[in-house]
């Protein structure tokens, strides 16, 4: 493997290629849930950062640790969760916050748009009450000033008849309007960092597009850093500046969205790309990744993706790979990065293994097949 691909990021620059201190810096974040029978390793050593004004998408299958990572950033996990690592937002150590400082941090510095607004909103409070409580807690002001600010936020997110919607209950709004109200609540106190946990999953396709365009526009206008959780490659391509691909609680690839989607450097990312239905012939099966994600209670030794990987070799099972930097701003944790990149971008009909197939020029092509 080319020596330039190993070690630290090329040229000594930041992973995302943007100068200046990061708004968010996450180092070696781990989250375990301990029960009577077993310990679930939901997140294992996640490391990434985010600059102000950037959008980072966390990509991965269900159960890969994306939502748990977001909740850990806001300290919203249950007491039984064991959290380790370092999380810094705007120079503030999140893990050291407690009491009033933590309450001010949530909503004031960092806000979250949850996946399902119908369960996130309190059914006995109106939309206006949700908004005014948030604004009064973090910004203060008279009753009239707070209500005026709440109306301003609903108008900002393009809620029709905003004045009337202030007095509406969550069940009286459509799914799209509820999600817009959730976005208004999250933005009402001017957070520096917005966390969006699959905010379009429960919406139909037309409303999804509207909400995505709205989020991207507001993010650019307000200059927020944003982390967007999704398993939809199309959503990532639409809204992200960078992507971090997670598998079994670990970040296995990171880089600019166009570069990662055009030429994935990790077999798992290549498998996600090959599993899409874009340009899929009607008479062809989807090239699904074989097997299933590992049991987070009993992670396999070495690379967690090795049992499903067409590129796997014995060394992959001996230890989790160190990060490799194939280009400025890009990172992948794989022993075969050079081979995966050399194989070129995956095509949905090219393989049914969920990854580019090793050819004769790739070492181990004959003895390392797919492991279901």
C-alpha positions in Angstrom: 0.0 0.0 0.0 1.3 3.5 -0.8 3.0 5.0 2.2 1.2 8.3 1.7 -2.0 6.6 2.6 -0.9 5.6 6.1 -0.4 7.6 9.3 -2.0 11.0 9.8 -4.1 13.1 7.4 -2.1 14.2 4.4 -0.3 17.5 4.6 -1.1 17.7 8.3 -4.4 19.4 7.6 -7.8 18.8 9.2 -9.8 15.8 8.1 -12.4 18.0 6.4 -9.9 20.4 4.7 -11.3 23.5 6.5 -8.9 25.6 8.6 -9.7 26.8 12.1 -10.9 25.1 15.2 -13.9 22.8 14.9 -17.2 23.6 16.3 -17.6 20.0 17.4 -14.8 17.7 18.2 -15.5 14.0 19.1 -12.6 11.8 20.1 -12.9 8.1 20.8 -16.6 8.2 21.8 -17.8 4.9 23.1 -21.3 4.0 24.4 -22.2 0.7 26.2 -25.5 -0.4 27.5 -25.1 -2.8 30.4 -28.0 -5.2 31.3 -28.3 -8.3 33.4 -27.3 -10.7 30.7 -24.9 -8.8 28.4 -23.3 -5.5 27.5 -24.2 -3.9 24.2 -21.4 -2.0 22.5 -23.6 0.5 20.7 -20.7 2.9 19.7 -17.0 2.0 19.8 -14.3 4.6 19.4 -16.1 7.1 17.1 -13.9 10.0 16.1 -15.0 13.0 13.9 -15.3 16.7 13.9 -17.4 19.5 12.4 -16.8 23.1 11.4 -19.3 25.9 11.8 -21.5 26.1 8.7 -20.8 22.5 7.6 -23.3 19.6 7.2 -22.0 16.1 8.2 -24.2 13.1 7.3 -23.9 9.9 9.4 -24.6 7.0 7.1 -25.2 3.4 7.9 -27.6 0.5 8.3 -30.2 0.5 11.1 -28.4 -0.4 14.3 -25.0 1.0 13.3 -25.0 3.5 16.2 -26.0 6.7 14.4 -28.8 7.8 16.7 -27.0 6.7 19.8 -24.1 8.9 18.8 -26.3 11.9 18.4 -28.0 11.4 21.8 -24.5 11.0 23.4 -23.6 14.4 22.0 -26.5 16.0 23.9 -26.2 13.7 27.0 -29.7 12.3 26.4 -28.9 8.7 27.0 -30.4 6.7 29.9 -28.5 6.4 33.2 -27.6 2.8 32.4 -25.5 3.9 29.4 -21.8 4.0 30.0 -20.2 6.8 28.0 -16.5 7.3 27.4 -14.4 9.6 25.3 -14.3 13.3 24.7 -16.9 15.6 23.2 -16.2 19.3 22.8 -18.7 21.8 21.4 -17.5 25.4 20.9 -14.6 24.7 23.3 -16.9 23.4 26.0 -16.4 19.9 27.5 -19.9 18.3 27.2 -19.1 15.4 29.4 -18.3 17.8 32.3 -21.6 19.6 32.2 -24.3 19.1 34.8 -27.3 20.8 36.3 -28.1 24.2 35.0 -25.1 24.3 32.6 -26.3 21.1 30.9 -29.9 22.5 30.6 -28.6 25.7 29.0 -26.4 23.7 26.7 -29.4 21.7 25.4 -31.4 24.0 23.2 -29.1 27.0 23.6 -25.9 25.7 22.1 -27.1 22.4 20.6 -30.6 21.4 19.5 -32.1 18.2 18.0 -34.8 17.5 15.4 -36.1 14.1 16.3 -37.2 11.3 13.9 -40.9 11.2 14.8 -42.4 14.5 15.9 -45.7 12.9 17.0 -43.8 11.1 19.8 -41.4 14.0 20.5 -44.1 16.6 21.0 -46.2 16.6 24.2 -49.8 16.0 23.0 -51.4 18.1 25.8 -49.5 21.3 24.8 -50.1 23.4 21.8 -47.3 24.2 19.3 -47.2 27.7 20.7 -46.7 26.4 24.2 -43.8 24.2 23.0 -42.1 27.2 21.4 -42.7 29.7 24.1 -41.4 27.4 26.8 -38.2 26.9 24.9 -37.7 30.6 24.2 -38.6 31.8 27.7 -36.1 29.2 29.2 -33.2 30.3 27.1 -33.8 33.8 25.9 -36.3 35.3 28.4 -38.6 38.2 27.5 -42.2 39.3 28.2 -45.2 37.1 27.2 -45.8 39.2 24.1 -42.2 39.2 23.0 -41.9 35.4 23.5 -45.1 34.8 21.5 -43.9 37.1 18.8 -40.7 35.2 18.6 -42.6 31.9 18.4 -44.7 33.2 15.5 -41.6 34.4 13.8 -40.1 30.9 14.0 -43.2 29.3 12.5 -43.1 31.8 9.6 -39.4 31.1 9.1 -40.0 27.4 8.5 -42.9 28.3 6.1 -45.8 27.0 8.2 -49.0 28.3 6.5 -51.4 30.3 8.7 -48.7 30.4 11.3 -50.7 32.5 13.8 -53.5 30.0 13.9 -51.0 27.0 14.1 -49.6 28.5 17.4 -52.8 27.4 19.1 -53.0 24.0 17.4 -52.2 20.7 19.1 -49.7 18.3 17.5 -52.5 15.8 16.4 -54.2 18.6 14.5 -51.2 19.1 12.1 -50.1 16.9 9.2 -46.8 15.0 9.4 -45.0 17.6 7.4 -46.3 20.5 9.5 -45.4 18.7 12.7 -41.9 18.2 11.4 -41.7 21.9 10.5 -42.9 22.8 14.0 -40.1 20.5 15.4 -37.5 22.4 13.3 -38.9 25.7 14.5 -38.6 24.6 18.1 -35.0 23.4 17.6 -34.0 26.7 15.9 -35.9 29.0 18.2 -32.9 29.8 20.4 -30.3 30.1 17.7 -28.2 27.0 18.4 -24.7 26.7 17.0 -25.1 23.0 16.3 -28.2 21.2 15.0 -28.6 17.5 15.2 -31.2 16.0 12.9 -32.0 12.3 13.5 -33.6 11.0 10.3 -36.2 13.9 10.3 -37.7 12.8 6.9 -38.1 9.1 7.5 -41.8 9.3 8.5 -42.8 11.7 5.6 -43.9 11.0 2.1 -41.5 11.6 -0.8 -42.9 15.1 -1.7 -42.8 16.4 1.8 -39.3 14.8 2.4 -37.9 17.0 -0.4 -39.6 20.1 1.0 -38.2 19.5 4.5 -34.7 18.7 3.1 -34.6 22.0 1.1 -35.9 23.9 4.1 -33.2 22.4 6.4 -30.4 23.1 4.0 -31.6 26.7 3.4 -31.9 27.5 7.1 -28.6 25.9 7.8 -26.9 28.1 5.2 -28.7 31.3 6.3 -28.1 30.8 10.0 -24.5 29.4 9.6 -25.1 26.4 11.9 -23.0 23.3 12.0 -25.4 20.3 11.3 -25.2 16.6 11.8 -27.8 14.7 9.7 -28.4 11.0 10.4 -29.8 9.0 7.6 -29.5 5.6 5.8 -30.6 7.2 2.5 -27.7 7.8 0.1 -29.9 10.2 -1.9 -30.5 12.3 1.2 -26.8 12.4 1.9 -26.0 13.5 -1.6 -28.6 16.3 -1.4 -27.8 17.9 1.9 -24.3 16.9 3.1 -20.8 18.5 2.7 -19.1 15.5 4.2 -20.2 12.0 5.2 -19.1 9.6 8.0 -20.1 6.0 7.3 -20.8 3.9 10.5 -20.8 0.2 10.8 -21.3 -1.7 14.1 -20.8 1.4 16.1 -17.6 2.5 14.4 -16.8 5.2 11.8 -15.3 3.2 9.0 -15.0 5.9 6.3 -15.2 9.7 6.2 -14.7 12.3 3.5 -16.3 14.9 1.2 -19.7 13.6 0.1 -19.0 13.7 -3.7 -15.7 11.9 -3.3 -17.0 9.1 -1.0 -20.1 8.4 -3.1 -18.1 8.6 -6.4 -15.2 6.4 -5.2 -15.8 4.6 -1.9 -12.6 3.5 -0.1 -14.2 1.0 2.3 -15.9 -2.3 1.2 -18.9 -1.5 3.3 -19.5 1.9 1.7 -19.0 0.2 -1.7 -21.6 -2.3 -0.6 -24.1 0.4 0.3 -23.6 2.0 -3.1 -24.0 -1.3 -4.9 -27.2 -2.0 -3.0 -29.1 0.9 -4.4 -31.9 0.6 -7.0 -30.5 3.5 -9.1 -30.1 2.3 -12.7 -31.2 -1.2 -11.6 -32.5 -3.3 -14.5 -36.1 -4.6 -13.8 -35.1 -8.2 -14.2 -32.0 -8.0 -11.9 -31.8 -8.7 -8.2 -30.5 -6.0 -5.9 -26.9 -6.5 -5.1 -27.5 -6.8 -1.3 -24.6 -7.0 1.1 -24.5 -10.7 2.2 -25.2 -11.7 5.8 -26.3 -9.5 8.7 -24.7 -6.9 10.9 -22.9 -8.4 13.9 -24.4 -8.8 17.3 -23.3 -5.8 19.3 -23.1 -7.9 22.4 -20.4 -10.1 20.8 -18.5 -8.1 18.2 -16.1 -10.3 16.1 -12.4 -9.7 16.6 -10.7 -7.4 14.2 -12.8 -5.6 11.5 -16.5 -6.1 12.3 -17.3 -6.1 8.5 -14.8 -8.9 7.7 -17.5 -11.8 8.0 -19.5 -10.1 5.2 -16.6 -8.7 3.1 -15.5 -9.9 -0.3 -12.0 -8.4 0.3 -11.4 -10.0 3.7 -8.1 -11.7 4.5 -6.8 -13.3 7.7 -5.2 -10.0 8.9 -8.6 -8.4 8.9 -9.7 -10.6 11.8 -6.6 -9.9 14.0 -7.3 -6.3 14.9 -9.4 -3.3 14.0 -7.6 -1.5 11.2 -5.9 1.8 11.8 -7.1 4.8 9.8 -5.8 5.2 6.3 -5.8 8.6 4.5 -6.0 8.0 0.7 -6.4 11.7 -0.1 -6.6 15.0 1.7 -9.8 15.1 3.8 -10.5 11.3 3.4 -10.2 8.5 5.9 -11.0 4.8 5.8 -10.4 2.0 8.3 -9.5 -0.9 6.0 -6.4 -2.9 5.1 -7.5 -3.0 1.4 -8.2 0.7 0.7 -5.8 0.8 -2.3 -7.4 -2.3 -3.8 -11.0 -1.0 -3.3 -10.2 2.3 -4.9 -8.4 0.6 -7.7 -11.4 -1.5 -8.4 -13.4 1.6 -9.2 -16.9 2.7 -8.3 -19.4 -0.1 -7.7 -22.4 -0.6 -10.0 -25.7 -2.1 -8.7 -25.6 -4.9 -11.3 -21.8 -5.5 -11.0 -22.0 -7.9 -8.1 -24.2 -9.6 -5.6 -21.6 -9.6 -2.9 -22.2 -6.0 -1.7 -18.7 -5.0 -2.6 -16.4 -4.7 -5.7 -15.1 -8.1 -6.6 -11.3 -8.8 -6.3 -9.9 -9.3 -9.7 -6.8 -11.3 -10.8 -4.5 -8.3 -10.0 -5.7 -8.1 -6.4 -3.8 -10.2 -3.9 -5.9 -12.9 -2.4 -8.5 -12.9 -5.2 -8.8 -16.7 -5.4 -8.9 -17.5 -1.7 -10.9 -14.7 -0.1 -14.5 -14.8 -1.2 -17.8 -13.7 0.3 -18.5 -14.8 3.8 -22.2 -14.9 4.5 
